[in-house]
Amino acid sequence: MVRRCGRRPLPDVGPDGPSPGKNLDVRRDSEDAFEPVADPTYARAHGLGWTDRGLIQAFDPMVSDARRARLLEVLEGRLTSVTVLLDAPHDPHNGAAVLRTCEALGIQSVHVLPRVEEFQASRVVTKGSEKWVDIVRHRSADAALRSLRALDYVLVGSHPQGELLPSSLCEIPRVALVLGNEHGGICDELERGMDRRVRVPMRGFVESLNVSVSAAVLLAQATQGRSGDLTPDERTRLHARWLLQSVPRSGEILEALRPR
């Protein structure tokens, strides 16, 4: 039987602890939650006839020397050899923490299988990190598996009894770390598609970590020793997009300088 990994009610937490028979909806209590979307300014630029190289030529002179150097430094270390697939994430704080970890470690893409609810993240936690990564949504487990396999990723699921240790992840040329739902874990459809499984060794009484903590531990190991690996086209695309995000009122400038 297929295990469903949608949202499950959480106990209501009051001053005297959990109260039976009541539910706490993490999303309802997260007023800063938002749905990350593709950068509309960058999409609009292409609709106006801009090319990526044209955007770089026009907007690069508008940033400071320090900002230019920082953009190039981050581009140099950006990784496509490591990615993440989040299976039905529920808590906006967890999703946001994974996005922020990926951006900090140079991981360019985050794949999401939303299932019963849209993927949301907390602005308080992301600190704007969602602007710099690519968020790829999939309609089904099968679509996610096919997409990642087409990109030559080895799919490694996080599991308490995984045969791999975190230090092994950096030895896999292209690795997609699959992280399960906070309550149901990785659903059966994805479980059947895993190539390997990895565990975080535990020395205490607890048997698992928060999903965002597991992501940080595993991704830090997965990215260890890797060099930036963007293709020239990927580098140009990101450079153009990041310049637009770095220049104030870039949308208005696009209109004023649009190619004729």
N, C-alpha and C positions, 0 to 999 in steps of 0.2 A: 504494500500500500504506500502511495506517495505521501511523504510527510510534508505538510503545508507549513510555510515559514512566514505567514503573515503576522500582523500585530496581535499580541495577546494582552489582555488586561493586566495591569500592574496594581499592586495593593496601594490603597490610599494611605499616605503617611501623614499623621497628625502629631501633636505634641506628645501623645502617649504611645507613639509607634503605629504600626500598620493596623488598620481597622478592617475586619472581615466584611466581605459583602460590598465593598466600594472599590471603584477603579480610579486610578490616576493616569490621565492621558498626558504623557510627556510633551506631546506636541501642543496641546492646549495651554500648558503652563509655560511654553517657550515663546514668548512674545517676539523675540528677535529672530525666529526661524524664518527662512526664506528658501525659495526653490532656485538653485543655481541654474542659469541659462547661458547659452552661448553669447559671446560679446556682440551686442547689437550694432555698435559703432563700426566694428570691423566688417560685419556682414553688409552694413549700409555702404561702406566704402567700395566694396566690390560691385554693389548695385549701381553705384555712380560711375563705374568704369575705371576705378583705380586698380592697378596691379600692385603686388607686394613690393616689387622693386621701386615702383613709383612712390608708394607710401614712405618707404625708407628714405628715398632721395628728398622728399618734401619735408618730412617730420624730423629727421635726424638733426638738422641744424637748430631745431627749436628746443632741444634738451641741453642741459648743462653738461660740461665735460665729465663731471663726477657721475651723473646719471648715465651718460653714454657708456662710460667704463663699466659701471655696474651691470647694465643690460648685457654687454658683451661677455662679462665674466660669468654671469648666470647661464647664458646661452652655451658657453664653452663646456659647462659641466652637466648640461641637461641629459637625462637618460630616457631612452625608449626600451631598453633591455629589461626593465623592471616595471611592472604595473600591478594594479590591484583590481579585483572584482568584489564588490560589496553585494552580498545577497540579501535583499529585502531589508536594508537598514531602517530602523524605526526612530531612534532617539536623535534629534537634530544636533545634539552636542557631540555624540559619538561620530556621526558622519562628518561634522565639521572638523573634529580633531584628526580624523584620517586624512582629510583634504590638506590640512595644515602640515601634517607630518610628511605627506608626499611632496608637497611643494618645497619644504625645507630640505628634503633629501635629494631634490633634483629630479623627482619622478614626474614625467610630463602628463601622463594620462591616468585617469581613474575611471574604471568601468562600474556601472551600477545596474543591478537587476531590481527595479522597484517593486514588482509584484502588486500587492493590494493597495499601496499608497505611494504617492509621489515622494521622491527623494528630497529632503529638506536639510538645511544646515543652519547652525547658529552663527549670526554675524559676530557675536561677542567672542566666539571661539575661532572662527576662520581668520579674523584680522585682515580680511581682503585677500587671503591666499587663493581663493577660488578664481580670481581674475587671471592667474598665471598658469593654470593647469587646464587640460582638456577633460571634460566630463562626458563620457560616452554612455548613453542609456541603451539598454537592450529590452526587447519586448518579451523575450522568453529565455529560459535556461538554455534551450537548444540553440537559439540565436547567439547567445553570449559565448557558448562553447565553440560554435563554428567560427565566429569572428576572431576569437583569441587563437584558435588553432591555425587559422589562415595567416596569422601574423607570426607563426612559429613559436608561440609561447608554450612552455611546459607548465601545466596547471598544477599548482601545489595548494592543497587545502589545509587550513589550520585545524588541527585535531589533537585532543589530549593524548591519544595513543599513536601519534604520527611516528613513522620510522626515521624521519629526518630530524636532525638538530638544526637550530637556526644558522649555525656557522656553515652549513652545507649549501645554503641558498645562493651565496655569492659564486659558487662553482657552476651553477646552471646558466648557460649562455643567455637564455631569454626566459624569464620566470614571471608568471602571473600568480600572485598570492590571492587565494580565495578566502574571504572572511564571511562567516555566517551571521545570520540574524541574531540579535541579542538574546532571544528567548528560544528559538527553534534550531539554532545552529545552521549548518549548510544543508539545504534541502536535498532530497533524494536524487532529483534530476542532475544536480551539479555533482553530488557525491559520486555518482556512477561515472561521471566524466573526468574525475581527477586522475592525474598521472602519478602523483606522489602526495604524501601528507607530512606535515611538519608539526612538531610539538614545541612548546616552551617548557623547559624543565622546571619542575616545581619542587621546592624543599619544605614548604609549609603545609598547613592543613588544608588550605583552599585548593580546589582542583582546577580552577580556571581564572583567567584575567578578564577585565573589561575589554571589549573588542578593540577599542582605540589604543589601549595599552599594548595588547598583543600585536596590533599593527605596527606600532612604533618599534617594539623589540625586534620583530621579524624583518621589517623593512630596513632598519639600521644595518642588520647583518646582510641582507640581500644586496644592498648597494655598496657594501664594503669593497674598496679597491677598484671599482668600476670607473672608467673614464667616460666623459660625455660622448654620445654616439648619434647625435642628430645628423640626418642627411642634409645636404645643401638646401634642398627644397624646404624641409622642415625648419631649418634654421632661418631661412628667409621669411617663411610664414610667421613664425613666432616673433622675429625681430620687428616685422611690420605691425603686428598686433600689439606688441608691448609698447612700441613707440606711441601708438594711438592712446593707450591707457596712461601713458606718462605725460602727455601734453594736455594741459587744461583746455576745455572747450574744443576738443578735437573735432567733434561733430560739426560745429559751425565752420571750422577751418576747412573741413572736407568740402562743404558746399561752396565756399568762396574760391577754393583752388581746384575745383573739380576739372578733370580733363575735358577738353572741348573737341 
